[in-house]
């Protein structure tokens, strides 16, 4: 299945309010198109909706330790997205996503990560 089909499937899941499934599909599609801004924005919307009403996780920062475990910036970018699927309001996770995007030369991903981190903590 190509990226376009995966994006359409994720959008369909989002419309049906199956946000967790949409997030899974977006993460799968992201591995094939690391710099697709529509994909990243759709992922962020779905992850935020999936976390609504669930409260803040007790161990939110523990998963971030694994983000720096690999030196390959593209693998780090995917690891960040997996972390953000469960913690879409994690400013540090979005900063790492932006840094990983920059290291991987995926400038749309870098820009979006830094932009979301700035919105989460404008100071």
KAPE-V255828 format. One record per residue. N is the residue number from 1. SS is DSSP state (~ for helix, > for strand, _ for the rest). PHI is phi as a letter, one per 40 degrees, with the letter a starting at -180 (NA if undefined). OMEGA is omega as a letter, one per 20 degrees, with the letter a starting at -180 (999 if undefined). Layout:
n = [N N]
ss = [SS SS]
phi = [PHI PHI]
omega = [OMEGA OMEGA]
This chain:
n = [1 2 3 4 5 6 7 8 9 10 11 12 13 14 15 16 17 18 19 20 21 22 23 24 25 26 27 28 29 30 31 32 33 34 35 36 37 38 39 40 41 42 43 44 45 46 47 48 49 50 51 52 53 54 55 56 57 58 59 60 61 62 63 64 65 66 67 68 69 70 71 72 73 74 75 76 77 78 79 80 81 82 83 84 85 86 87 88 89 90 91 92 93 94 95 96 97 98 99 100 101 102 103 104 105 106 107 108 109 110 111 112 113 114 115 116 117 118 119 120 121 122 123]
ss = [_ _ ~ ~ ~ ~ ~ ~ ~ ~ ~ ~ ~ ~ ~ _ _ _ ~ ~ ~ ~ ~ ~ ~ ~ ~ ~ ~ ~ _ _ _ _ _ _ ~ ~ ~ ~ ~ ~ ~ ~ ~ ~ ~ ~ ~ ~ ~ _ _ _ _ _ _ _ _ _ _ ~ ~ ~ ~ ~ ~ ~ _ _ _ _ ~ ~ ~ ~ ~ ~ ~ ~ ~ ~ ~ ~ ~ ~ _ _ _ _ ~ ~ ~ ~ ~ ~ ~ ~ ~ ~ ~ ~ ~ _ _ _ ~ ~ ~ ~ ~ ~ ~ ~ ~ ~ ~ ~ ~ ~ _ _ _]
phi = [NA c c c c c c c c c c c c c c c g c c c c c c d c c c c c d c b a c b c c c c c c c d c c c c c c c c d g c g c c c b d c c c c c c c c c b c c c c c c c c c c c c c c c c b c b c d c c c c c d c c c c c c c g b c c c c c c c c c c c c c c a c c]
omega = [a a a r r r r r r r r r r r r r r a a r r r r a r r r a a a a a a a a a r r a r r r a r a a r r a a a r a a a a a a a a a a a r a a a a a r r a r r r r r r r a r r a r a a a r a a r r r r r r r r r r r r a a r a r r r a a r r a r r r r a a a a 999]
